[in-house]
Amino acid sequence: MLGVCNGSNPFVRGHNNNRHLSPDEMDNNIGGLPVTDCRLRELFNSLDVDGSGFLEKQEVRKMYSQFDNFGVDYSDREIEQQINKYAIRDDGKVDFDEFCCIILSVAQR
């Protein structure tokens, strides 16, 4: 439901039919990661402080290492490999589409 970000529908029928999902539940997965286009854009823009439309890979690495990994400690090399799966640019920057792929891959774990 993409309209949740702009407030068009405050509740969506939940999977158990006993209650409705809140906008926060719609916008985030169980780990609290943003999973809608609107929330991903908000997160990206908050990290893109210079407004260039790109993030430095080192900033993405730092953010990635702070995610809840459910008890798994990823090495710097493993984090780098995960980021490089989606961030294919050679200039050390991550654009919005690559950023979304990285975040959504984490949300799928």
N, C-alpha and C positions, 0 to 999 in steps of 0.2 A: 504494500500500500504506500505509494510514493507521496500521497497527499498529506501524510501525517506531519511532515516538516512544516508545512504552511498552515497547519491547524484545521484543515478541511474536515477531518473525521477524528475526533478525540479517542474513539474506541473502536476496535475491530473484534469481531467475534472470535473467541479463543478456541483452541483445539478441544477443550473438554466440555464445551457448551454450557458450563456453569458460570463462567465469568467472561468479561471482555479483557483483551490485552490493552495495556496502557500504551501511550505513544512511546515511552521509554523502552518497553518490552518489544515494540515493533522495530525500533531503531537500533537495538543492540542485541547481540547474541548472548548466550548464557554466561560468557566470560566478560561481558561488559564492553566488548569491542563494537565500534560502529559498523553497521552492515548495510545501511541505506546510502544511496548516492548523496543525499543531503548531509548526513552525518559524516561521511567520508570527506566531503568537500569542506565541511566545517573544520575537521581535524587537520586536513592538509593546509588550509588557509591559516590556521593558528600556528602551524610550524613554519610556514613560508613567510617569515617576518619581513623579508625585503620585497615581497610581492613579485618575484621573478617568474613564478610558475614552476619553479624547480626546488627540490630539497637536496642538500648535500647528502651523499651516501652515509657519511659518518653520523649525521643527525638521525637518519633512519636506523642505522645500526644501534645507536644508543637507545632509541625508542623501542626497537624490537627486543633488546635485551631486558627491558623493563616490563614486558608483557608477562602475564601469569602463564607460566609454562607447565602448570599442574605438576610441580615437583621435579621436572626435568631441567637440568642445568646444561644449556647449550654452550659449547665452546665458541670463542670468537670466530673460529674457522667455519663452524657449522652455521652460525648466524650469517656470515658473509656468503656462504653458498646459497642459503635460502633467499637472501636479497638478490643475489646475482641471477637466480633463476628467472626473475621478473624484471629487474632493472638492467636492461641490456645496453644502455648508453655507455660509451667509452669515456665520457667526460667527468665521471664521478658524481653525476647528478641523477635525480629520480623525478620523473614528471608525474602528473596526477594519475594517469592510467596505470603506470607501473606501481605507484604507491597503492592504488586500490587493489591490484593483484596481490601485493605483499600482504596487506591487511586482511583481505578475504582468505588468503591461504592460511593465515594464523587462526582466523575464525573457524575454519573447517577442522582444525585439530581436535 
